[in-house]
């Protein structure tokens, strides 16, 4: 990371302006075990109480690191129920990095956040519609597949939707790839 | 040359996060 991403001016500017950068050795006797570090680089986003909300592994080129950090920041605010802040960060991934591999997940998380905030199921339908049209090869299309059944059909009365998930019961995939 | 001003103390990182309202970016690295 030192050789590529951390010398990129945009990365330096983004991290300096938006985050508190902390660097620890992977074999730190206290925090290595506390965060179950098994591989480096391990990149985490924490809240100010030290709680982990996002983790990713491996080396990032500059063009991928910033959207990853934006997604992690958004997930942190999502966990903290700060939906407007989360939506804003997910939207930045979608708008500023539409070709990035994390953009489909940002679409999913943004509309889930909108749904939780508004209870309007059209946001869940929008997840499927947008992913299917703009990111048809993404695995996130499959994860959003049930939401296409929420579309009002010709036989459904206006305002009625099928199988609406109860608030707070919506699951979303956690960040993968971390061995425990 | 401008660089990332890494903090090498976990507790200091949290203290600054509380003071600024920012989140913490924690990088575990292996210098070897």
Backbone of each chain as ProteinMPNN parsed JSONL, in Angstrom:
{"seq_chain_A": "XXXXXXXXXXXXXXXXXXXXXXXXXXXXXXXXXXXXXXXXXXXXXXXXXXXXXXXXXXXXXXXXXXXXXXXXXXXXXXXXXXXXXXXXXXXXXXXXXXXXXXXXXXXXXXXXXXXXXXXXXXXXXXXXXXXXXXXXXXXXXXXXXXXXXXXXXXXXXXXXXXXXXXXXXXXXXXXXXXXX", "coords_chain_A": {"N_chain_A": [[0.84, -1.203, 0.0], [1.989, 1.192, 0.692], [3.68, 1.702, -1.444], [2.131, 2.325, -3.636], [-0.789, 3.079, -3.349], [-0.813, 4.804, -1.073], [0.79, 6.924, -1.732], [-0.475, 8.331, -3.572], [-1.801, 11.383, -4.643], [-4.584, 11.99, -4.566], [-5.591, 10.009, -2.891], [-4.195, 10.556, -0.538], [-5.23, 13.096, 0.02], [-7.969, 12.498, 0.311], [-8.043, 10.718, 2.53], [-6.864, 12.308, 4.504], [-8.681, 14.409, 4.725], [-11.071, 13.184, 5.416], [-10.912, 11.108, 7.304], [-9.514, 9.626, 10.313], [-6.363, 8.577, 10.232], [-4.92, 5.629, 11.303], [-2.209, 3.577, 12.09], [-1.075, 0.364, 12.629], [1.164, -2.256, 13.612], [0.805, -5.534, 12.311], [1.328, -7.569, 14.071], [0.862, -6.481, 16.503], [0.704, -6.729, 19.958], [-1.59, -6.281, 21.451], [-3.721, -5.159, 19.842], [-3.662, -6.65, 17.501], [-4.576, -9.351, 18.163], [-7.063, -8.506, 19.252], [-8.506, -7.537, 17.073], [-8.42, -9.736, 15.536], [-6.461, -10.198, 13.524], [-5.286, -11.695, 10.675], [-4.031, -11.497, 8.312], [-2.238, -9.35, 6.065], [-2.32, -6.472, 3.863], [-4.732, -5.454, 6.279], [-7.552, -3.595, 6.285], [-9.506, -1.404, 8.082], [-12.557, 0.176, 9.046], [-13.487, 2.142, 11.694], [-15.684, 3.228, 14.352], [-15.766, 6.098, 16.581], [-15.606, 4.964, 19.037], [-14.104, 2.791, 18.739], [-15.221, 0.579, 17.599], [-15.52, -1.904, 15.11], [-16.684, -1.562, 11.783], [-16.347, -2.126, 9.147], [-14.361, -4.027, 6.944], [-11.617, -4.835, 4.913], [-9.436, -6.753, 2.838], [-6.123, -7.011, 1.471], [-4.214, -5.59, -1.296], [-4.794, -2.405, -2.613], [-5.253, -0.57, -5.607], [-4.941, 2.978, -6.196], [-7.299, 3.904, -7.445], [-9.235, 2.198, -6.572], [-9.186, 2.245, -3.834], [-10.32, 4.571, -2.648], [-13.19, 4.435, -3.279], [-13.693, 2.1, -1.814], [-13.202, 2.932, 0.803], [-15.167, 4.908, 1.005], [-17.463, 3.3, 0.852], [-17.127, 1.785, 3.177], [-17.259, 3.796, 5.124], [-19.868, 4.612, 4.696], [-21.234, 2.281, 5.477], [-20.63, 2.26, 8.142], [-22.017, 4.524, 9.118], [-24.537, 3.657, 8.416], [-24.861, 1.473, 10.155], [-24.956, 2.923, 12.478], [-27.365, 4.052, 12.31], [-27.527, 6.49, 11.063], [-28.942, 7.462, 8.585], [-29.109, 9.523, 6.503], [-26.398, 10.382, 6.238], [-25.202, 7.972, 5.546], [-26.51, 7.368, 3.124], [-25.62, 9.482, 1.541], [-22.885, 8.901, 1.299], [-22.918, 6.355, 0.063], [-24.091, 7.16, -2.303], [-22.06, 8.716, -3.354], [-20.167, 6.782, -4.089], [-21.574, 5.567, -6.154], [-21.961, 7.674, -7.973], [-19.416, 8.845, -8.377], [-17.745, 6.736, -8.885], [-18.793, 4.881, -10.891], [-18.093, 2.675, -12.427], [-16.714, 1.046, -10.798], [-16.073, -2.002, -8.997], [-17.38, -2.07, -6.595], [-19.596, -0.529, -6.829], [-22.196, -1.715, -7.404], [-22.871, -2.827, -4.88], [-23.027, -0.524, -3.42], [-25.274, 0.643, -4.598], [-27.229, -1.15, -3.714], [-27.033, -0.854, -0.885], [-27.614, 1.842, -0.6], [-30.299, 2.093, -1.441], [-31.55, 0.346, 0.329], [-31.093, 1.758, 2.665], [-32.611, 4.014, 2.068], [-35.143, 2.819, 2.003], [-35.475, 1.93, 4.663], [-35.586, 4.369, 5.876], [-37.825, 5.605, 4.744], [-39.83, 3.713, 4.471], [-40.879, 3.076, 2.074], [-41.577, 0.806, -0.332], [-40.845, 1.018, -2.959], [-38.226, 1.689, -3.138], [-36.883, -0.686, -2.675], [-37.644, -2.166, -4.883], [-36.374, -0.598, -6.723], [-33.73, -1.249, -6.269], [-33.411, -3.797, -7.411], [-34.191, -3.228, -10.071], [-32.329, -1.289, -10.933], [-29.858, -2.56, -10.564], [-30.17, -4.8, -12.217], [-30.361, -3.599, -14.7], [-28.09, -1.952, -14.957], [-25.913, -3.266, -13.857], [-25.785, -6.061, -14.704], [-24.235, -8.372, -14.489], [-23.397, -8.541, -11.922], [-23.078, -10.131, -8.725], [-24.758, -9.02, -6.906], [-27.17, -8.594, -8.096], [-28.495, -11.02, -7.907], [-28.745, -11.138, -5.16], [-30.554, -9.186, -4.749], [-32.744, -10.153, -5.948], [-35.302, -11.129, -4.853], [-36.694, -8.764, -4.467], [-37.811, -7.964, -6.832], [-40.256, -9.062, -6.929], [-41.788, -7.418, -5.483], [-42.826, -5.533, -7.084], [-45.657, -3.733, -8.087], [-48.228, -5.471, -9.67], [-50.347, -5.89, -12.605], [-52.554, -7.094, -11.6], [-52.504, -6.407, -9.027], [-53.698, -4.271, -6.507], [-53.427, -0.698, -6.508], [-50.715, 0.528, -4.585], [-50.398, -1.775, -3.155], [-48.197, -4.382, -2.254], [-46.285, -7.317, -2.721], [-45.148, -9.635, -0.269], [-43.647, -7.948, 1.5], [-40.735, -7.136, 3.218], [-40.496, -7.103, 6.776], [-39.848, -4.184, 8.712], [-36.542, -3.722, 9.803], [-35.92, -6.343, 9.561], [-34.567, -6.852, 7.363], [-32.005, -8.392, 5.696], [-28.579, -7.982, 4.939], [-25.66, -8.731, 3.06], [-22.661, -9.393, 4.836], [-19.345, -8.01, 4.867], [-17.234, -9.961, 2.984], [-14.622, -12.472, 2.879], [-12.882, -12.525, 5.013], [-10.898, -14.313, 7.116], [-11.484, -16.008, 10.108]], "CA_chain_A": [[0.0, 0.0, 0.0], [2.881, 2.347, 0.746], [4.347, 1.95, -2.727], [1.213, 2.765, -4.686], [-1.997, 3.831, -2.967], [-0.62, 5.842, -0.057], [1.524, 8.072, -2.257], [-1.333, 8.978, -4.564], [-2.293, 12.652, -4.063], [-6.021, 11.953, -4.278], [-5.786, 9.158, -1.718], [-3.707, 11.321, 0.621], [-6.195, 14.158, 0.286], [-9.23, 11.917, 0.794], [-7.875, 10.199, 3.894], [-6.583, 13.425, 5.41], [-9.872, 15.241, 4.916], [-12.289, 12.469, 5.839], [-10.711, 10.039, 8.269], [-8.349, 9.666, 11.196], [-5.58, 7.41, 9.83], [-4.143, 4.972, 12.365], [-1.455, 2.466, 11.528], [-0.505, -0.517, 13.642], [1.782, -3.484, 13.123], [-0.141, -6.659, 12.351], [1.605, -8.407, 15.237], [0.666, -5.712, 17.737], [0.264, -7.744, 20.93], [-2.924, -5.98, 21.99], [-4.765, -4.925, 18.842], [-3.693, -7.755, 16.536], [-5.581, -10.331, 18.623], [-8.387, -7.914, 19.471], [-9.196, -7.452, 15.784], [-8.259, -11.039, 14.863], [-5.729, -9.957, 12.278], [-4.649, -12.914, 10.172], [-3.392, -11.233, 7.018], [-2.04, -7.927, 5.798], [-2.912, -5.44, 4.711], [-6.129, -5.471, 6.718], [-7.99, -2.201, 6.357], [-10.747, -1.376, 8.853], [-13.179, 1.449, 9.412], [-13.998, 2.071, 13.062], [-16.272, 4.447, 14.898], [-14.876, 6.747, 17.545], [-15.489, 4.107, 20.224], [-13.225, 1.679, 18.4], [-15.975, -0.556, 17.069], [-15.296, -2.15, 13.684], [-17.885, -1.613, 10.944], [-16.004, -2.501, 7.766], [-13.002, -4.565, 6.835], [-11.26, -5.422, 3.636], [-8.084, -7.293, 2.815], [-5.382, -6.993, 0.217], [-3.666, -4.342, -1.803], [-5.708, -1.633, -3.454], [-4.753, 0.558, -6.389], [-5.596, 4.212, -5.751], [-8.646, 4.066, -7.996], [-10.178, 1.336, -5.85], [-9.16, 2.451, -2.382], [-11.271, 5.599, -2.207], [-14.562, 3.897, -3.202], [-13.796, 1.14, -0.712], [-13.322, 3.701, 2.042], [-16.502, 5.526, 1.009], [-18.433, 2.254, 1.189], [-16.947, 1.462, 4.596], [-17.79, 4.906, 5.919], [-21.323, 4.533, 4.581], [-21.72, 1.172, 6.295], [-20.527, 2.659, 9.551], [-23.159, 5.383, 9.436], [-25.728, 2.798, 8.321], [-24.948, 0.752, 11.428], [-25.266, 3.882, 13.535], [-28.701, 4.574, 11.986], [-27.441, 7.821, 10.463], [-29.248, 7.145, 7.196], [-28.717, 10.545, 5.516], [-24.949, 10.34, 6.001], [-24.913, 6.73, 4.821], [-26.999, 7.507, 1.74], [-24.73, 10.411, 0.841], [-21.629, 8.218, 0.979], [-23.203, 5.341, -0.962], [-24.319, 7.875, -3.559], [-20.757, 9.139, -3.903], [-19.581, 5.624, -4.782], [-22.326, 5.348, -7.394], [-21.774, 8.799, -8.895], [-18.01, 9.145, -8.691], [-17.035, 5.509, -9.292], [-19.852, 3.985, -11.385], [-17.539, 1.457, -13.03], [-15.997, 0.286, -9.782], [-16.732, -3.257, -8.631], [-18.174, -1.869, -5.381], [-20.773, 0.304, -7.115], [-23.471, -2.423, -7.194], [-23.153, -2.939, -3.444], [-23.449, 0.818, -2.987], [-26.669, 0.786, -5.038], [-28.036, -1.96, -2.792], [-27.043, -0.26, 0.448], [-28.275, 3.158, -0.642], [-31.757, 1.955, -1.501], [-31.982, -0.235, 1.61], [-31.125, 2.885, 3.611], [-33.791, 4.821, 1.738], [-36.341, 2.091, 2.406], [-35.601, 1.968, 6.122], [-35.931, 5.738, 6.259], [-39.126, 6.05, 4.235], [-40.767, 2.579, 4.429], [-41.449, 3.024, 0.721], [-40.991, -0.377, -0.977], [-40.324, 1.297, -4.307], [-36.759, 1.717, -3.052], [-36.399, -2.069, -2.815], [-37.817, -2.49, -6.298], [-35.334, 0.141, -7.452], [-32.465, -1.984, -6.162], [-33.371, -4.83, -8.446], [-34.263, -2.634, -11.408], [-31.078, -0.611, -11.294], [-28.775, -3.54, -10.683], [-30.401, -5.65, -13.391], [-30.14, -2.861, -15.942], [-26.771, -1.333, -15.064], [-24.856, -4.187, -13.412], [-26.448, -7.373, -14.816], [-23.334, -9.475, -14.163], [-23.002, -8.471, -10.52], [-23.801, -11.042, -7.817], [-25.752, -8.272, -6.135], [-28.477, -8.756, -8.751], [-29.104, -12.192, -7.287], [-29.091, -10.827, -3.768], [-31.728, -8.298, -4.772], [-33.774, -10.779, -6.784], [-36.665, -11.174, -4.284], [-37.366, -7.47, -4.477], [-38.563, -7.736, -8.067], [-41.633, -9.513, -6.698], [-42.52, -6.342, -4.812], [-43.41, -4.637, -8.081], [-47.113, -3.868, -8.251], [-48.598, -6.054, -10.954], [-51.636, -5.424, -13.122], [-53.617, -7.663, -10.774], [-52.375, -5.898, -7.67], [-54.29, -2.958, -6.338], [-52.412, 0.334, -6.288], [-50.218, 0.657, -3.217], [-50.179, -3.079, -2.535], [-46.976, -5.041, -2.675], [-46.19, -8.686, -2.208], [-44.022, -10.117, 0.538], [-42.814, -6.846, 1.959], [-39.986, -7.508, 4.417], [-40.766, -6.238, 7.912], [-38.753, -3.269, 9.026], [-35.538, -4.249, 10.723], [-35.671, -7.758, 9.289], [-33.89, -6.96, 6.078], [-30.62, -8.787, 5.862], [-27.682, -7.668, 3.845], [-24.447, -9.524, 3.237], [-21.533, -8.748, 5.479], [-18.142, -8.006, 4.051], [-16.675, -11.303, 2.951], [-13.2, -12.634, 2.63], [-12.054, -12.42, 6.207], [-10.821, -15.558, 7.864], [-11.508, -15.775, 11.557]], "C_chain_A": [[0.874, 1.25, 0.0], [3.398, 2.73, -0.622], [3.417, 2.542, -3.763], [0.106, 3.672, -4.125], [-1.682, 5.001, -2.044], [0.269, 6.99, -0.502], [0.721, 8.801, -3.33], [-1.932, 10.252, -3.962], [-3.779, 12.633, -3.726], [-6.315, 11.107, -3.037], [-5.351, 9.905, -0.459], [-4.73, 12.385, 1.006], [-7.483, 13.594, 0.877], [-9.097, 11.464, 2.248], [-7.668, 11.337, 4.882], [-7.845, 14.218, 5.724], [-11.021, 14.506, 5.61], [-12.121, 11.497, 6.992], [-9.546, 10.353, 9.208], [-7.519, 8.419, 10.877], [-4.705, 6.87, 10.963], [-3.469, 3.758, 11.759], [-0.822, 1.663, 12.649], [0.131, -1.718, 12.969], [0.78, -4.629, 13.273], [0.087, -7.54, 13.575], [1.543, -7.605, 16.535], [0.069, -6.643, 18.79], [-1.118, -7.509, 21.516], [-3.972, -5.968, 20.871], [-4.785, -5.958, 17.712], [-4.708, -8.811, 16.955], [-6.983, -9.739, 18.772], [-9.192, -7.849, 18.173], [-8.996, -8.7, 14.934], [-7.569, -10.888, 13.51], [-4.966, -11.211, 11.871], [-3.868, -12.665, 8.883], [-3.218, -9.731, 6.849], [-1.973, -7.683, 4.289], [-4.372, -5.743, 5.05], [-6.534, -4.022, 6.965], [-9.374, -2.158, 6.995], [-11.252, 0.049, 8.98], [-13.833, 1.254, 10.777], [-14.761, 3.351, 13.396], [-15.362, 4.987, 16.003], [-14.807, 6.022, 18.888], [-14.611, 2.89, 19.945], [-13.942, 0.447, 17.883], [-15.78, -0.683, 15.565], [-16.627, -2.226, 12.939], [-17.602, -2.104, 9.533], [-14.567, -2.991, 7.751], [-12.79, -5.077, 5.419], [-9.789, -5.819, 3.677], [-7.43, -7.032, 1.472], [-4.985, -5.602, -0.236], [-4.643, -3.687, -2.771], [-4.923, -0.648, -4.313], [-5.496, 1.813, -5.952], [-7.045, 4.341, -6.226], [-9.685, 3.215, -7.281], [-10.238, 1.631, -4.353], [-10.206, 3.462, -1.936], [-12.712, 5.078, -2.22], [-14.728, 2.863, -2.092], [-13.955, 1.864, 0.623], [-14.686, 4.385, 2.131], [-17.569, 4.508, 1.405], [-18.347, 1.902, 2.672], [-17.477, 2.545, 5.505], [-19.322, 4.875, 5.88], [-21.894, 3.427, 5.45], [-21.635, 1.501, 7.778], [-21.712, 3.526, 9.945], [-24.481, 4.617, 9.326], [-25.929, 2.054, 9.639], [-25.372, 1.672, 12.564], [-26.64, 4.537, 13.328], [-28.675, 6.026, 11.536], [-27.658, 7.65, 8.963], [-28.843, 8.242, 6.21], [-27.219, 10.526, 5.205], [-24.578, 9.099, 5.207], [-25.314, 6.858, 3.356], [-26.072, 8.412, 0.935], [-23.426, 9.724, 0.423], [-21.833, 7.123, -0.057], [-23.406, 6.012, -2.325], [-23.012, 8.331, -4.189], [-20.07, 7.979, -4.626], [-20.24, 5.461, -6.148], [-22.013, 6.429, -8.423], [-20.323, 8.955, -9.341], [-17.243, 7.926, -9.2], [-18.025, 4.484, -9.863], [-19.334, 2.689, -11.986], [-16.822, 0.584, -12.012], [-16.786, -0.958, -9.372], [-17.594, -3.126, -7.377], [-19.453, -1.067, -5.64], [-22.088, -0.461, -6.942], [-23.841, -2.571, -5.716], [-23.611, -1.586, -2.9], [-24.89, 1.093, -3.403], [-27.592, 0.075, -4.047], [-28.166, -1.254, -1.433], [-27.765, 1.086, 0.471], [-29.792, 2.993, -0.608], [-32.317, 1.248, -0.265], [-32.083, 0.876, 2.662], [-32.346, 3.761, 3.353], [-35.071, 4.139, 2.183], [-36.549, 2.159, 3.919], [-36.061, 3.351, 6.576], [-37.355, 6.094, 5.887], [-40.224, 4.992, 4.317], [-41.434, 2.449, 3.063], [-40.802, 1.863, -0.04], [-40.492, -0.123, -2.396], [-38.801, 1.372, -4.295], [-36.18, 0.307, -3.194], [-36.539, -2.532, -4.253], [-36.711, -1.825, -7.112], [-33.981, -0.556, -7.373], [-32.368, -2.983, -7.295], [-33.334, -4.204, -9.839], [-32.93, -2.031, -11.831], [-29.941, -1.606, -11.474], [-28.944, -4.388, -11.944], [-30.1, -4.909, -14.689], [-28.703, -2.364, -16.081], [-25.622, -2.273, -14.685], [-25.367, -5.635, -13.503], [-25.554, -8.555, -14.451], [-22.926, -9.494, -12.695], [-23.757, -9.508, -9.683], [-24.848, -10.327, -6.976], [-27.12, -8.299, -6.799], [-29.22, -9.927, -8.118], [-29.558, -11.876, -5.868], [-30.319, -9.92, -3.679], [-32.915, -8.945, -5.467], [-35.169, -10.802, -6.147], [-37.414, -9.848, -4.387], [-38.136, -7.215, -5.77], [-40.012, -8.183, -7.905], [-42.457, -8.468, -5.949], [-43.153, -5.37, -5.799], [-44.918, -4.825, -8.125], [-47.424, -4.434, -9.632], [-49.949, -5.506, -11.392], [-52.777, -5.916, -12.246], [-53.595, -7.098, -9.349], [-52.973, -4.505, -7.575], [-53.183, -1.934, -6.09], [-52.007, 0.414, -4.817], [-49.982, -0.662, -2.538], [-48.936, -3.724, -3.11], [-46.924, -6.408, -2.025], [-44.969, -8.855, -1.322], [-43.085, -9.011, 0.978], [-42.057, -7.244, 3.219], [-40.325, -6.572, 5.566], [-39.561, -5.363, 8.223], [-37.798, -3.914, 10.029], [-35.206, -5.697, 10.481], [-34.947, -7.948, 7.962], [-32.441, -7.336, 6.322], [-29.813, -8.288, 4.685], [-26.364, -8.364, 4.116], [-23.378, -8.73, 3.96], [-20.337, -8.812, 4.548], [-17.494, -9.381, 4.119], [-15.164, -11.3, 2.896], [-12.311, -12.539, 3.831], [-12.063, -13.751, 6.934], [-10.767, -15.252, 9.341], [-10.719, -16.846, 12.275]], "O_chain_A": [[0.529, 2.252, -0.626], [3.543, 3.911, -0.938], [3.881, 3.206, -4.69], [0.074, 4.872, -4.395], [-2.236, 6.087, -2.22], [0.486, 7.933, 0.258], [1.194, 9.772, -3.92], [-2.511, 10.202, -2.877], [-4.193, 13.197, -2.713], [-7.181, 11.451, -2.233], [-6.047, 9.89, 0.556], [-5.053, 12.549, 2.183], [-8.025, 14.147, 1.833], [-9.936, 11.788, 3.088], [-8.235, 11.328, 5.975], [-8.049, 14.647, 6.86], [-11.837, 15.117, 6.301], [-13.113, 11.099, 7.603], [-8.715, 11.219, 8.935], [-7.931, 7.311, 11.218], [-3.859, 7.582, 11.504], [-4.084, 3.002, 11.006], [-0.125, 2.206, 13.507], [-0.298, -2.148, 11.898], [0.012, -4.681, 14.234], [-0.843, -8.183, 14.063], [2.112, -8.012, 17.548], [-0.958, -7.277, 18.546], [-1.746, -8.439, 22.022], [-4.978, -6.675, 20.942], [-5.804, -6.125, 17.042], [-5.61, -9.137, 16.183], [-7.974, -10.397, 18.455], [-10.402, -8.076, 18.17], [-9.356, -8.723, 13.757], [-8.044, -11.39, 12.492], [-4.122, -11.718, 12.611], [-3.127, -13.534, 8.424], [-3.965, -8.94, 7.425], [-1.611, -8.58, 3.528], [-5.136, -6.223, 4.213], [-5.916, -3.321, 7.766], [-10.306, -2.799, 6.509], [-10.474, 1.002, 9.018], [-14.621, 0.33, 10.984], [-14.522, 4.408, 12.813], [-14.324, 4.402, 16.313], [-14.045, 6.414, 19.772], [-14.402, 2.056, 20.827], [-13.336, -0.615, 17.745], [-15.863, 0.304, 14.833], [-17.574, -2.867, 13.396], [-18.528, -2.459, 8.803], [-13.691, -2.46, 8.434], [-13.682, -5.674, 4.816], [-9.007, -5.279, 4.459], [-8.109, -6.855, 0.46], [-5.365, -4.591, 0.355], [-5.234, -4.343, -3.629], [-4.029, 0.035, -3.814], [-6.586, 1.712, -5.388], [-7.906, 4.828, -5.494], [-10.883, 3.483, -7.375], [-11.222, 1.307, -3.688], [-10.904, 3.234, -0.948], [-13.412, 5.27, -1.226], [-15.8, 2.766, -1.495], [-14.75, 1.453, 1.468], [-15.291, 4.435, 3.202], [-18.465, 4.811, 2.192], [-19.367, 1.74, 3.341], [-18.077, 2.256, 6.541], [-19.984, 5.084, 6.897], [-22.927, 3.613, 6.093], [-22.473, 1.068, 8.569], [-22.34, 3.298, 10.979], [-25.43, 4.9, 10.057], [-27.038, 2.011, 10.172], [-26.06, 1.253, 13.495], [-27.027, 5.446, 14.062], [-29.689, 6.72, 11.617], [-26.715, 7.685, 8.173], [-28.28, 7.925, 5.163], [-26.82, 10.639, 4.046], [-23.743, 9.158, 4.304], [-24.549, 6.5, 2.46], [-25.778, 8.129, -0.227], [-22.929, 9.946, -0.681], [-21.013, 6.971, -0.963], [-22.96, 5.508, -3.355], [-22.873, 8.333, -5.412], [-19.454, 8.184, -5.672], [-19.571, 5.248, -7.158], [-21.822, 6.134, -9.603], [-20.038, 9.167, -10.519], [-16.217, 8.065, -9.865], [-18.093, 3.353, -9.382], [-20.067, 1.702, -12.045], [-16.37, -0.511, -12.345], [-18.016, -0.96, -9.398], [-18.447, -3.976, -7.122], [-20.298, -0.946, -4.753], [-23.029, 0.097, -6.378], [-25.012, -2.449, -5.356], [-24.477, -1.517, -2.028], [-25.647, 1.705, -2.65], [-28.599, 0.629, -3.604], [-29.267, -1.084, -0.909], [-28.44, 1.423, 1.443], [-30.483, 3.667, 0.156], [-33.444, 1.526, 0.144], [-33.034, 0.923, 3.443], [-33.026, 4.193, 4.283], [-35.985, 4.795, 2.683], [-37.655, 2.414, 4.395], [-36.824, 3.485, 7.533], [-38.029, 6.809, 6.63], [-41.408, 5.318, 4.243], [-42.455, 1.773, 2.932], [-39.615, 1.921, -0.362], [-39.792, -0.959, -2.969], [-38.157, 1.146, -5.32], [-35.106, 0.132, -3.769], [-35.659, -3.21, -4.783], [-36.182, -2.405, -8.06], [-33.178, -0.466, -8.302], [-31.387, -3.018, -8.038], [-32.536, -4.608, -10.685], [-32.467, -2.242, -12.952], [-29.159, -1.507, -12.42], [-27.974, -4.66, -12.651], [-29.641, -5.509, -15.662], [-28.153, -2.35, -17.182], [-24.492, -2.094, -15.141], [-25.381, -6.353, -12.503], [-26.06, -9.631, -14.134], [-22.182, -10.379, -12.273], [-24.945, -9.738, -9.91], [-25.727, -10.967, -6.399], [-28.129, -8.052, -6.14], [-30.413, -9.84, -7.831], [-30.63, -12.302, -5.438], [-31.022, -9.896, -2.669], [-33.983, -8.339, -5.563], [-36.146, -10.517, -6.841], [-38.645, -9.829, -4.394], [-39.013, -6.353, -5.81], [-40.891, -7.744, -8.647], [-43.67, -8.614, -5.798], [-43.921, -4.49, -5.409], [-45.404, -5.954, -8.194], [-46.934, -3.929, -10.642], [-50.606, -4.763, -10.662], [-53.823, -5.275, -12.145], [-54.534, -7.285, -8.575], [-52.777, -3.668, -8.456], [-52.135, -2.261, -5.533], [-52.853, 0.372, -3.924], [-49.419, -0.692, -1.444], [-48.661, -3.623, -4.306], [-47.446, -6.624, -0.931], [-43.903, -8.298, -1.585], [-41.867, -9.129, 0.843], [-42.679, -7.652, 4.2], [-40.434, -5.363, 5.359], [-38.413, -5.758, 8.021], [-38.223, -4.569, 10.981], [-34.305, -6.24, 11.12], [-34.745, -9.073, 7.504], [-31.736, -6.664, 7.075], [-30.318, -8.186, 3.567], [-25.99, -8.567, 5.271], [-23.211, -7.534, 3.721], [-20.32, -9.567, 3.576], [-17.24, -9.899, 5.207], [-14.523, -10.25, 2.872], [-11.09, -12.476, 3.689], [-13.119, -14.251, 7.321], [-10.072, -14.329, 9.767], [-10.621, -16.823, 13.502]]}, "seq_chain_B": "XXXXXXXXXXXXXXXXXXXXXXXXXXXXXXXX", "coords_chain_B": {"N_chain_B": [[7.297, 16.577, 0.199], [3.892, 15.701, 0.312], [2.34, 13.669, 2.728], [0.477, 10.915, 4.149], [-0.539, 11.479, 7.397], [0.077, 9.4, 9.545], [-1.209, 8.022, 12.546], [0.187, 6.399, 15.263], [-0.853, 5.323, 17.485], [-3.496, 3.638, 18.922], [-5.349, 4.519, 20.86], [-4.934, 7.277, 20.764], [-5.815, 7.767, 18.208], [-8.568, 7.226, 18.46], [-9.197, 9.243, 20.252], [-8.756, 11.538, 18.728], [-10.649, 11.066, 16.766], [-13.03, 11.314, 18.188], [-12.818, 13.987, 18.82], [-12.963, 15.274, 16.383], [-15.141, 14.268, 15.053], [-14.814, 12.521, 13.026], [-14.441, 9.306, 11.374], [-12.427, 6.362, 12.041], [-9.699, 5.216, 10.198], [-8.176, 2.294, 10.104], [-5.195, 0.741, 9.606], [-3.727, -2.272, 9.445], [-0.537, -3.425, 9.159], [2.308, -5.09, 7.675], [5.573, -4.678, 7.933], [7.603, -6.187, 6.901]], "CA_chain_B": [[6.232, 15.725, -0.327], [2.781, 15.514, 1.233], [2.152, 12.262, 3.088], [-0.551, 10.642, 5.148], [0.006, 11.673, 8.743], [-0.399, 8.24, 10.3], [-1.107, 7.993, 14.003], [0.632, 5.047, 15.61], [-1.467, 4.968, 18.767], [-4.928, 3.368, 18.781], [-6.115, 5.395, 21.743], [-4.847, 8.648, 20.249], [-6.705, 7.804, 17.048], [-9.946, 7.365, 18.936], [-9.349, 10.566, 20.868], [-8.896, 12.51, 17.636], [-11.93, 10.817, 16.101], [-14.075, 11.93, 19.012], [-12.663, 15.439, 18.759], [-13.246, 15.811, 15.042], [-16.356, 13.687, 14.482], [-14.464, 11.648, 11.896], [-14.253, 7.881, 11.624], [-11.031, 5.925, 12.059], [-9.201, 4.281, 9.18], [-7.133, 1.525, 10.787], [-4.429, -0.094, 8.679], [-2.769, -3.221, 10.021], [0.438, -3.703, 8.104], [3.473, -5.904, 7.982], [6.663, -3.986, 7.24], [8.507, -7.137, 6.249]], "C_chain_B": [[5.145, 15.535, 0.729], [2.588, 14.023, 1.476], [0.926, 12.131, 3.991], [0.097, 10.724, 6.524], [-0.528, 10.567, 9.656], [-0.211, 8.44, 11.797], [-0.778, 6.56, 14.391], [0.128, 4.608, 16.984], [-2.972, 4.805, 18.569], [-5.745, 4.355, 19.612], [-6.085, 6.847, 21.268], [-5.746, 8.804, 19.016], [-8.156, 7.975, 17.457], [-10.19, 8.754, 19.531], [-9.557, 11.631, 19.776], [-10.216, 12.318, 16.881], [-13.073, 11.459, 16.886], [-14.02, 13.451, 18.898], [-13.071, 16.043, 17.433], [-14.578, 15.336, 14.47], [-16.084, 12.78, 13.299], [-14.435, 10.188, 12.347], [-12.762, 7.551, 11.556], [-10.772, 4.963, 10.908], [-7.996, 3.575, 9.794], [-6.484, 0.558, 9.799], [-3.474, -0.967, 9.481], [-1.809, -3.623, 8.908], [1.571, -4.574, 8.625], [4.646, -5.317, 7.24], [7.599, -4.931, 6.514], [7.978, -7.55, 4.92]], "O_chain_B": [[5.436, 15.247, 1.889], [2.664, 13.216, 0.549], [0.415, 13.118, 4.521], [1.139, 10.119, 6.777], [-1.46, 10.777, 10.432], [0.81, 8.957, 12.25], [-1.4, 5.619, 13.898], [0.626, 3.642, 17.564], [-3.644, 5.726, 18.104], [-6.708, 4.949, 19.126], [-7.085, 7.559, 21.359], [-6.36, 9.852, 18.816], [-8.887, 8.774, 16.871], [-11.248, 9.353, 19.338], [-10.419, 12.503, 19.894], [-10.822, 13.284, 16.417], [-13.97, 12.072, 16.307], [-15.054, 14.119, 18.883], [-13.482, 17.202, 17.374], [-15.091, 15.923, 13.518], [-17.015, 12.32, 12.638], [-14.409, 9.886, 13.541], [-11.952, 8.346, 11.081], [-11.531, 4.021, 10.681], [-6.937, 4.175, 9.982], [-7.14, -0.319, 9.237], [-2.539, -0.475, 10.113], [-2.224, -4.1, 7.852], [1.755, -4.759, 9.828], [4.716, -5.443, 6.018], [8.315, -4.515, 5.604], [8.608, -8.348, 4.226]]}, "name": "protein", "num_of_chains": 2, "seq": "XXXXXXXXXXXXXXXXXXXXXXXXXXXXXXXXXXXXXXXXXXXXXXXXXXXXXXXXXXXXXXXXXXXXXXXXXXXXXXXXXXXXXXXXXXXXXXXXXXXXXXXXXXXXXXXXXXXXXXXXXXXXXXXXXXXXXXXXXXXXXXXXXXXXXXXXXXXXXXXXXXXXXXXXXXXXXXXXXXXXXXXXXXXXXXXXXXXXXXXXXXXXXXXXXXXX"}
